Amino acid sequence: MASIELDLETAMDHYREGELDAAKAIYDEILKSHPDNQEALDWRGEIAIQQDEYEIASECLGRSKELYPQDFDENCKLGLAYYELSEAELAVDTLKEAIDLDADDLVSHSNLGKSLYDLYNAGLTIPHLKEKAQRIALDWVTKFPEQPDAAHMGAAVAGLPAPERANDAYVADVFNDFAPDFEDKLEELGYQAPKLLHQLLQDQLAPEGQKLSVLDAGCGTGLCGPLLRPWASKLHGVDLSPGMLEKASDKGDYDALDEAELTGFMNDHRMQYELVVAADVFCYFGDLEEIFAASHECLKSNGHLAFSLECKKVINYELHASGRYSHAEDYVLNCLRKTGFNLIRKEQAVLRWEYGNEVNGIIVLAQKA
């Protein structure tokens, strides 16, 4: 027994020093001879989460929960492992337990929203799962109406009336969470918006080298940066997520990057840009008039606005279980006219794939009248 205690102490020393591989090797050895050791299970699961080894994390943390239900307080991490393994129902159940135990755990709230969306989509083929997702989402938003993830994703999955836009705290939280592997996930989804917008600008604007003042609105990790740089005398990026902005900064394409809410930023930068580009950004706004008006405000005379949007046959706009809005094309074009834009070009496009299905939308170029 003394040997196990010494091994556990040594593993923890390695962990504290950031030597995760050395620590996990010791925990693995302990678990070979003592597979039910709670401390080894919990910390091996913790290291697996940090190293994205989610199957190992679910095995270790799931075993710990089974053996020591009264002492188990790792529901948030176990729920994340189930989410990453596409075990949506297990993820939702586990994360709901985490929130029941600690209502202030923001990570559990964030992960519950993503897991509910997965469960909702699983319910498209297994109806009772969709009903379960909607029931839990309604309970979640009812209990935590002021919590950003619950207020937005709870309403989205439960099918409650849509707010006019996603709240800033929710958007920042989602994209901070996704920042580390955001581009990998988009590649898996066949994300096309930056490339499609670049092609539209090549077809419609003066040749690259014109050197415009350009705003990359909702720039994220900077996927549009290298595509816009050839046109830009100054390339300015703005985003709500500091995690995303850090990734964008690493690319070196931007002359300036700001962490700010987009509408307010645009209104504070009146007539400063000749081109504003928003790739998959306006899908977090339901009512488009305010953001289009702010885009108009920050553009110089005859400046251009280029953007992508998901579109479906809806009345004006609709909030979906993904947490994003889709819009009716007629509504988009009417909002452009009302806010002082002339339509230059609109194209139908497949923006990406999701759960094996095309996400259809439009690519638009408009000019300040």
N, C-alpha and C positions, 0 to 999 in steps of 0.2 A: 504493500500500500504506500509505503514511504517513497518507493521508486516512482509510482504514478504521480504523487504530489510533486516530486522534484521535476518530473517531465512536464507537468502542467505549468509549473513556475518558469521553466526554461522556455517553453513555447510562448508564454505570455511576455517574457523578456524580449524574445525575437519580434513578437507582434508590436510591442511598444516602440521598438527601434525601426519599425517599418520593414522588417525582414519577413515578409509574408510567406515566401516559399519555404523558408526554414521552419517557421511556426507550423505551417500546414503539414509538413512532413512529420513533425512530432505528433500532431493531433491524429494523423492517419495511422501512425504506429500504435498509439494508445487505443484507437478504436478497433484495431485488429484483435487485440486481446480483451478489450473491455468495451464492446460495442454499445453499451447503454450508459456510458459515462456522460452525464449531463453537460459538464463544463466543456469537454472535448467536442461533443455534438454541437453545442451552441457556438463555440468559437470557430470550429471548422466551417459551420454554416455561414458565419459572419465573413470569414475570409473568402469563401466561395462567392458570396454576393459581391464583394469588392473586386474580385477577379472575373466577374461575369460567368462563373461556372454554376449556372442556375439549377441544373439537374442535381448536382452535388448538394447545393444549398437546400433544395426542396427535400432531398433524402435526409440530410442531417437535421434540419430544423423541424421537418415533419415528424421524424422519429422522436426528437426531444419533446415535441408537443404531445405526442401520443403517450410517452412515458411519464411526463411531468406536467400534466395540464394545469395544475394549480400554480406552478412556478414559472410557467412559460410566458415570456413577455416579448417574444420576437415575432409577433403576428405581422407587423409591418413588413419585415424582411421576408418572411415566408410568403406573404401575399405578393410581394414583388417578384419572387422566384416563380410563383405560379403564373403570374401575368406574363413574364418573359418566356415561359414555356407554353403559352397559349392555353393554359388551363383556366379558362375564364371563370367558370362557376366556383372552383376552389379559390381563385384569387379574390372574387367578390366576397365570398363567405368569410375568408380569413381577414380581409381588410375591414370588413364591417365589424368583426370582433375587435380588431385593433382600435377602431374609433370608439366602440362601446367602452373599451378599457381606458382610452385616453382621447378625449374629444378634441384636445388641442394639438394632436399630432398632425401637422400640416402635410407631411409626406404621405401618410395613410389616406388623407382626403384626396390628394392629387392622384395617387395610384388607384383609388377606388373609382374615380371618374373614368380613367382609361379602361379599367377592367369592366365597368358597366357597359361601356360601348362595345367591347368585345363580346360580352354576354348577350347584349341586344342583337348583335349581328349573328351570333350562333342561333339565336331564336328565330331567325328568318327561315331556318329549316327545321328547328325543333321548337314549336310555338310556346311551350311552357317556359322555356328559358327567357324568351322575350318578355313574357308576363312577369317573370321573377325579376328581371332587370328593371322593368318599369315600376314594380311594387317597391323594390329597395330604393330606387332613385327618388320616388315620391316621399318615402319615409325620410330619406337623407336630407332633401331640401326642406322638408317641413321642420325637421329638428335643428337644422343649421342654416337658416335663411341668410345669415350674414357672412357665412364662410364662402369665399370666392368660388372655389371649385364646386361646392354643393349648389350654390346659387345658379351657376351656369350649366354644368354638366348634369346636375340633378334634374333641372328643368328640361334640358335637351332630351335626355333619355326617357323621362316620364311623360314627355309630350305636353308640357305646360305651355301657356302662352309665351311667346318669345319676347325677351327684352329687345330694345332697339339695337343693342350692340353687346359684344362680350365685354365684361368688365376688365379693367386694366390689370388688376391683381391676378385674375385667372390667366390672362394671356401671358403675362410675365412668368408666372409659375410654370405653365405648360412648356414654354420654350426654354426656360432655364433648365428644366428637367431633361429636355430632349437634346440640349446643346452638345453634350459629349459625343453622341453618335448620330446626330441629326442627319448629316449628309449620307451616311450609310443607309439609314432607314428610307430616305427619299429615293436613293438609287434602287432599293428593293421595290419601291412602288412605281418605278418608271416615271419619275417626276419630270415634266416637260416644260413648265411655265417659263423659266428663264430663257431656254433655247428658243421657244416660240416667240417670246417678246423680242428677243434679239433679231430674229428673222423678220419680224414685222417692222422693226425700226430700220433694218437694212433696206427693206423694200420701199419704205415711205419717206424716210428722212434723207437729208443730204448725206453724201458718203462719209464714212468714218474719217476722222481728222478735222471735222468741222469745229470741234472744241467748244462744247456747250457747258453751261453750268447745270449739273445734273444732281438730282436728289433720288437716292435709292430708298424709297419709303418702305419701312419694315424690312430692312436689309438682311435680317437674320445673320447667318454665318458668312454672308458675302458671296453667295453663289452668282449673283448678277454682277458683282464687281468687275471681274476680268472681261465680261461681255460689254459693259458700259464704258470702261476706261478709255477705249479708243475715241469715243465721242467727247470726252470730258476735259475741259480746262480745269474744272474743279468737280470732284466726285464726293458727295456728302452722303453719308449713311445715317439713318436714324432707326432705332428699335427700342422696344420696352425692356428687352431681356439683356442684362449685363453678361450673362453666359454666352449668348449669341454674339454680342458685340466683341467679346474677347476673341472668339474664333475669327470674326471678320477682320479684326485688327491684325491678326497673325498673317493674313493673306497679303497685306501691304498694298492693296489697290485703292484705298480711300485716302482723300486728303483730310477728312474730318469724320468723326463718328460721335453721335450723341445718343445718350439714353434718355428717351422722352416719349410721352404720349403723342401719337402722330397728329391728331387734329390740332391740338394746342401748339405743337411745334410749327406746323404749317402756317397757322394764323399769326404766329410770332415772327415769321420770316416772309414778310409780304414782298412779292414781286422780285424774288431772289434767284429763281431758277428758270431755265429754258426748257428743261425736260424733267418730268417726274415719272418714275417707274415704280409700280407696285405689283410684285409677283406674289400671288396668293396671299394678299394682305387684306383686301376689302371683303374677303369671305368671313372676317370676324366682325363685320358691321352688317346689321340688318338694314336699317334705314340708311340709305346712301347719300341723302341730300347734304348732310352736314360735312361728311368727309370729302365729297366732290366740291362743295363750296370752299372748303379749306384748301384743296388742291388748286382751285382756281385762284385763290387769294395769293398763294406763294409763287405762282407762275408769272413770268414777264409777259408782256403783250405778245400774242401769237405763239406762246409756249405750248408744249405738247404734254399730254398725260397718256401713259401707256399702262395697261393693267390687265390682269386675268381675273376671272370670276367663275365660280361654279353656277351653272344654270339648269333649272328644271321648270316644268310647267306648274308653277305655283302662283298664288295671288301676291304680287309684289315680292315678298321674301318669306323664307321659312327656315327655322332653326332645326337642324337635324341632330340625330343622336351622336354624331361625330363631334358636336360642339361648334361646327361651322354652319354658316348660312349659305343657302342657295337662293338665287334670284331669278325672277322672270326677265327675259331679255327686254321686253317692252318697258318694264319698270326701270331697268338700267338706263336705257336710251332716253326715257322721259326725264330721269334725274339729271342726266348730262345736259339736256336742253335747258332745264329749269335753272341750272347753276351756271349757265353761260358758256357751254362747250358746243362746238360743232363736231359731229362724228366724221372722222377721216376714213376709218376702216374698222370692220368687225369681222372676225373669223370664228367659225366653229372649231373646237379642238378637244382632243382627249388630253386632259391635264395630267392625269396619272391613273394608276390602277389601285383599287382598294378592295380587299376580300375577293379578289378574282374578277371584279367588275370594273368597267370603265367609269371614271369620273369625268363627265362631260362638262364643258364650259365654253367660254368665249375669250378671245384675245382682242383687246380694243385699243385703238389709237384715236384720241380726240384732241382738238385744238382749242385753246382759249379764244373765244370770239372777240 
